[in-house]
C-alpha cells in the first residue's frame, strides 16, 4: 500500500498543475460529504457525472471544474434526492451554457403507483391460457390475486414464450428461490443503509439496490452463457 501511495504521489507530481488525485478530491469534499469514498467517486465516473483525465499510468486526475461538478452533483443528490440521470442532464445543461431550473422530485416512495390488471386482462395482454397462469400460481412463480401489476404481466409473457418450447412453470420454479437468495444478498449489502430512517439514506438505498441487482444479473448472465458455450461449442 505504501508503494502504491508513493507511485500515486510521483504521478501527481508529473501531472499538469492544478489537477487533483482521488485522495486530494476526497480531502476537499469529505468535510461536506462524509459518506463520499473513492468507490463512490469511481461510481460517479461510470454514471457520467464526472470524467477525470488519466495519467500515462492510468491514475485519475480531476480538474477544478471536475471538483465543482462533483460538489454540485453531491449537493443535488443529498438535498433534492435526485437520481443520477437527472443530475447528469442538469450538469450537462449548465456546462452547455443553458440555465436550467433545478429539477425537483419527491423522495422515492416505497410503494410507487402501478397499473393493475384483472385476471382476464392479464391473460389477454399476455396471450396466456388460464391453465398456464394456474400453473404459475401453483408452482409459486406468481401469487393468486384479484389484480396484477406490470411485473406480473411481463413474467406471464415470458412464461408463454417458454411454454412454446416445452418449458413449463414447474421447470423454472427453482428460479424463485434463486431470486430470493439474490435479494437477501442485496439486503445484506445494504444493511447499514436500511437501518437508517432519513430520506437521504432511503434515496441512496433506492439507487444502490438496482445497481447491485444489475451486477448480480450480469454475473448470472455470464455464467449461463459460459454453460451454453459448453453445450454448443
C-alpha positions as CSV (number, residue, x, y, z in Angstrom):
1,X,0.0,0.0,0.0
2,X,2.9,2.3,0.8
3,X,4.4,1.6,-2.6
4,X,1.1,2.4,-4.3
5,X,0.8,5.6,-2.4
6,X,4.4,6.5,-3.5
7,X,3.6,5.8,-7.1
8,X,0.4,7.9,-6.9
9,X,2.4,10.8,-5.3
10,X,5.0,10.6,-8.0
11,X,2.4,10.5,-10.7
12,X,0.7,13.6,-9.1
13,X,4.0,15.5,-9.3
14,X,4.2,14.8,-13.1
15,X,0.5,15.7,-13.7
16,X,-0.3,19.2,-15.1
17,X,-0.6,21.8,-12.4
18,X,-4.0,22.2,-10.8
19,X,-5.1,18.6,-11.3
20,X,-6.0,16.6,-8.2
21,X,-5.7,12.9,-7.3
22,X,-8.6,10.9,-5.9
23,X,-7.2,11.4,-2.4
24,X,-7.0,15.1,-2.8
25,X,-10.5,15.3,-4.1
26,X,-11.7,13.3,-1.1
27,X,-9.8,15.6,1.3
28,X,-11.6,18.6,-0.2
29,X,-15.1,17.1,-0.4
30,X,-15.5,14.7,2.6
31,X,-15.8,17.5,5.2
32,X,-19.1,18.4,3.4
33,X,-20.0,14.9,2.2
34,X,-18.7,12.5,4.9
35,X,-20.1,9.4,3.1
36,X,-18.0,10.0,0.0
37,X,-15.4,7.3,-0.8
38,X,-13.1,6.5,-3.6
39,X,-15.5,3.8,-4.7
40,X,-18.3,6.3,-4.8
41,X,-16.1,8.6,-6.9
42,X,-15.5,5.8,-9.4
43,X,-19.2,5.0,-9.5
44,X,-20.0,8.7,-10.3
45,X,-17.5,8.5,-13.1
46,X,-19.2,5.4,-14.5
47,X,-22.5,7.2,-14.4
48,X,-21.1,10.1,-16.4
49,X,-21.2,12.7,-13.6
50,X,-17.5,13.4,-14.0
51,X,-14.9,12.4,-16.5
52,X,-11.4,12.8,-15.0
53,X,-8.2,12.8,-17.0
54,X,-5.9,9.8,-16.9
55,X,-2.1,9.9,-16.5
56,X,0.1,7.6,-18.6
57,X,0.0,5.1,-15.7
58,X,-3.8,5.2,-15.5
59,X,-4.3,7.4,-12.4
60,X,-7.4,9.6,-12.4
61,X,-6.7,13.3,-12.2
62,X,-9.5,15.8,-11.5
63,X,-9.6,19.4,-12.7
64,X,-11.1,22.3,-10.7
65,X,-14.1,22.1,-13.0
66,X,-14.5,18.4,-12.1
67,X,-14.4,19.3,-8.4
68,X,-17.1,21.9,-8.9
69,X,-19.2,19.4,-10.9
70,X,-18.8,16.8,-8.2
71,X,-19.7,19.2,-5.4
72,X,-22.9,20.3,-7.2
73,X,-23.8,16.7,-8.1
74,X,-23.4,15.6,-4.5
75,X,-25.4,18.6,-3.2
76,X,-28.3,17.8,-5.6
77,X,-28.3,14.2,-4.6
78,X,-28.2,15.0,-0.8
79,X,-30.6,17.9,-0.7
80,X,-33.0,17.2,-3.5
81,X,-33.0,13.3,-3.6
82,X,-32.4,13.4,-7.4
83,X,-31.5,10.3,-9.4
84,X,-28.1,10.5,-11.0
85,X,-29.5,10.5,-14.6
86,X,-31.4,13.8,-13.7
87,X,-28.3,15.2,-12.1
88,X,-26.1,14.4,-15.1
89,X,-28.6,16.0,-17.5
90,X,-28.8,19.1,-15.3
91,X,-25.0,19.4,-15.1
92,X,-24.7,19.0,-18.9
93,X,-27.2,21.8,-19.4
94,X,-25.2,24.0,-17.1
95,X,-21.9,23.3,-18.9
96,X,-23.6,23.9,-22.3
97,X,-24.4,27.5,-21.1
98,X,-28.1,26.9,-20.6
99,X,-29.8,28.0,-17.4
100,X,-32.0,25.0,-16.4
101,X,-34.2,25.1,-13.3
102,X,-33.1,22.8,-10.6
103,X,-35.2,19.6,-11.1
104,X,-37.4,18.7,-8.2
105,X,-38.6,15.2,-7.5
106,X,-40.2,13.8,-4.3
107,X,-38.3,11.4,-2.1
108,X,-38.5,7.8,-3.6
109,X,-41.7,6.1,-2.5
110,X,-41.5,2.5,-1.1
111,X,-44.9,1.8,-2.7
112,X,-45.0,3.6,-6.1
113,X,-48.2,3.7,-8.0
114,X,-48.5,0.8,-10.5
115,X,-51.0,-0.1,-13.2
116,X,-53.3,-3.0,-12.3
117,X,-54.8,-5.7,-14.5
118,X,-57.7,-8.0,-13.8
119,X,-57.1,-11.7,-14.3
120,X,-58.9,-11.6,-17.7
121,X,-57.0,-8.5,-18.7
122,X,-53.7,-10.2,-17.7
123,X,-54.4,-13.4,-19.7
124,X,-55.5,-11.3,-22.7
125,X,-52.4,-9.0,-22.7
126,X,-50.0,-11.9,-22.2
127,X,-51.7,-14.2,-24.7
128,X,-51.8,-16.9,-22.0
129,X,-54.2,-19.8,-21.4
130,X,-55.8,-19.8,-18.0
131,X,-54.1,-23.1,-17.2
132,X,-50.6,-21.5,-17.6
133,X,-51.5,-18.9,-15.1
134,X,-52.8,-21.5,-12.7
135,X,-49.6,-23.5,-13.1
136,X,-47.5,-20.3,-12.4
137,X,-49.5,-19.8,-9.2
138,X,-49.4,-23.4,-8.1
139,X,-45.6,-23.5,-8.5
140,X,-45.0,-20.3,-6.6
141,X,-43.8,-18.2,-9.5
142,X,-46.8,-15.9,-9.2
143,X,-49.3,-15.2,-6.5
144,X,-53.1,-15.5,-6.9
145,X,-54.6,-12.1,-6.7
146,X,-57.7,-10.0,-7.7
147,X,-55.5,-7.8,-9.8
148,X,-51.9,-7.9,-11.2
149,X,-49.2,-5.3,-11.9
150,X,-47.0,-4.9,-15.0
151,X,-44.3,-7.1,-13.4
152,X,-46.7,-10.0,-13.3
153,X,-47.7,-9.3,-16.9
154,X,-44.0,-9.3,-18.0
155,X,-43.5,-12.6,-16.2
156,X,-46.5,-14.3,-17.7
157,X,-45.5,-13.2,-21.2
158,X,-42.0,-14.8,-20.6
159,X,-43.7,-18.0,-19.4
160,X,-45.9,-18.0,-22.5
161,X,-42.8,-17.8,-24.7
162,X,-41.0,-20.5,-22.8
163,X,-44.1,-22.8,-22.9
164,X,-43.9,-22.7,-26.7
165,X,-40.6,-24.6,-26.4
166,X,-41.9,-27.1,-23.8
167,X,-40.5,-25.2,-20.7
168,X,-43.3,-25.1,-18.2
169,X,-43.6,-23.2,-14.9
170,X,-42.7,-26.3,-12.9
171,X,-39.4,-26.5,-14.8
172,X,-38.3,-23.0,-13.6
173,X,-39.8,-22.8,-10.2
174,X,-36.3,-23.0,-8.7
175,X,-35.6,-19.6,-10.1
176,X,-38.0,-18.1,-7.5
177,X,-35.8,-19.4,-4.7
178,X,-32.7,-18.2,-6.6
179,X,-34.2,-14.7,-6.8
180,X,-35.0,-14.6,-3.1
181,X,-31.4,-15.5,-2.3
182,X,-30.2,-12.7,-4.5
183,X,-32.5,-10.2,-2.7
184,X,-31.1,-11.5,0.5
185,X,-27.6,-10.7,-0.7
186,X,-28.6,-7.2,-1.7
187,X,-30.3,-6.7,1.6
188,X,-27.2,-7.8,3.5
189,X,-25.0,-5.5,1.4
190,X,-27.3,-2.5,2.2
191,X,-28.0,-3.4,5.9
192,X,-26.4,-0.2,7.2
193,X,-28.5,2.0,4.9
194,X,-31.7,0.1,5.6
195,X,-31.3,0.6,9.4
196,X,-31.4,4.4,8.8
197,X,-34.7,6.2,8.5
198,X,-33.7,9.5,7.0
199,X,-34.7,10.4,3.4
200,X,-31.1,10.7,2.2
201,X,-30.4,7.1,3.2
202,X,-33.6,5.9,1.6
203,X,-32.7,7.7,-1.6
204,X,-29.2,6.1,-1.6
205,X,-30.7,2.7,-1.0
206,X,-33.1,3.1,-3.8
207,X,-30.2,4.0,-6.1
208,X,-27.9,1.2,-4.9
209,X,-30.4,-1.7,-4.9
210,X,-30.9,-1.7,-8.7
211,X,-27.2,-1.3,-9.2
212,X,-26.4,-4.4,-7.1
213,X,-29.2,-6.3,-8.7
214,X,-27.9,-5.4,-12.2
215,X,-24.4,-6.7,-11.2
216,X,-25.9,-10.0,-9.9
217,X,-27.9,-10.2,-13.1
218,X,-24.7,-9.7,-15.1
219,X,-22.9,-12.5,-13.2
220,X,-25.8,-14.9,-13.8
221,X,-25.9,-14.0,-17.5
222,X,-22.2,-14.6,-17.9
223,X,-22.5,-18.0,-16.1
224,X,-25.4,-19.1,-18.3
225,X,-23.5,-18.0,-21.4
226,X,-20.4,-20.0,-20.2
227,X,-22.6,-23.0,-19.7
228,X,-24.2,-22.6,-23.1
229,X,-20.8,-22.4,-24.7
230,X,-20.0,-25.9,-23.3
231,X,-23.4,-27.1,-24.6
232,X,-22.9,-25.5,-28.1
233,X,-19.2,-25.3,-28.7
